Amino acid sequence: MANPVAWFEVTGPDAGALQRFYAQAFGWEIDASNPMNYGMVQPQEGSIGGGVGPSPDGSSQVTFYVSVPDLQAALDKVSQLGGKTITPPMEVPDGPALAYFSDPAGNRIGLMKAM
């Protein structure tokens, strides 16, 4: 598959409760031992990694991230097809470069620069 889904994220107002829920419901190993209480979900064979953590504004959201070689080129194509840029390309400290867009139905989708 070209440009595969490379990451997922589940956020909400109570990160600890979400982390416990997903760990117990699916047996996920979630490590939230960081100052941001962002739980890193360890990928298993045949799966992708992800995160379960707090949302900046207290809302609940599920986001998937598509791996692309060029964030701006992907945003330009999305725009041509009726989507809208939410957040232009940005570097995450100690992490990947990301961007966000909304599809024509208003769904928020993440882009992750392919490594």
N, C-alpha and C positions, 0 to 999 in steps of 0.2 A: 504494500500500500504506500503510495506517495504521501508524504507529510502525515505520518501517523499521530494518533493521540499519544502524548508522551507523559502526561501528568494529569491528576485530578485534584480537586480541592473541595472540601466541605467545610463551610464556616457558619457560625452562629453566635448568639450572645453568650452561651455557656460552653466554652471550648472543652472543659473537663468532662462535662456530661456527654457531649458528642463523642469524645475520644473513648470514654467507657462504653458507650452504646455500640460503636463500630467494633471495638475490640471484642466485646462479649458476643455480639450478634454474628460476627464473621471470623473470629479468631485472628484478627489482624494484630500484628506487632506494631504498636504506636509509641514512638519515643518523643515525649514532649519536654525533655530535659534541656530547655533553652529559655532564655529570658522572655521570649515572646509567647511562651506556652503554645507554640505551633507544633502539633504532633506530626512527626514524619512517619508515614506508613511505609514499611519496608516491602519492596516488591518481592514476590516469589516467582519461581519459574513460570514463564508464560503470562506474567502480568506486568503492569506498570506501577511505579511508585506514586505516592500522593501525599496530601496533607489534610489534617483535620485540626482546625483552630478557631480562634476568635475572629469575628468580623470587625472591621474598623468602625462601622456605624451601627452595630448591633443587629443587623438584618441577617436572615438566613439565606444561604446561597450555595449552589453547586456549580462549579465551573470545571470545564475540561480544557486542556491546553493542547494545541496542535503544534507539532514541531515543524518549523520552516527554516530554510537557510537564510532568508532575508526578511526581517520583520516589516520594514517599510514597504517593500515590494508586495508582500502579502496584504498589508493594509490598503495599498493602492488598488489591488485587484478586488478586494472586498468592497471598497468604495464604488468601483465601476459596476459591481453586481447588485448594488442597493443596500449594502451594509454601511455602518458608520463607525469611525474611530472613536473609542471612548478614552483610551490612554495611549499616547504615542510611545514608541520604543523607549524603554528605560532599563538601566542596569540595576539589578538587585544586589546589594552588598553581599559578598560571598555566595552569590547565586547566579542564575542565568539572566540573560536579557529577556524582557517580557514586553508585551503590548496587549491591549484589550480592544475588542470591537463588539458592536451589536449587529446581529443578523437582521434581515428584513422583518422578522417577527418580534424583534426586540430582545432576543436572548443574548446574554453577555457571554462571550467566548474569549479564552486566552490564547495568545500565541507565545511560543517559546523558541528562542533561537536555537537551531540545531547545533549540537556540539560536534 
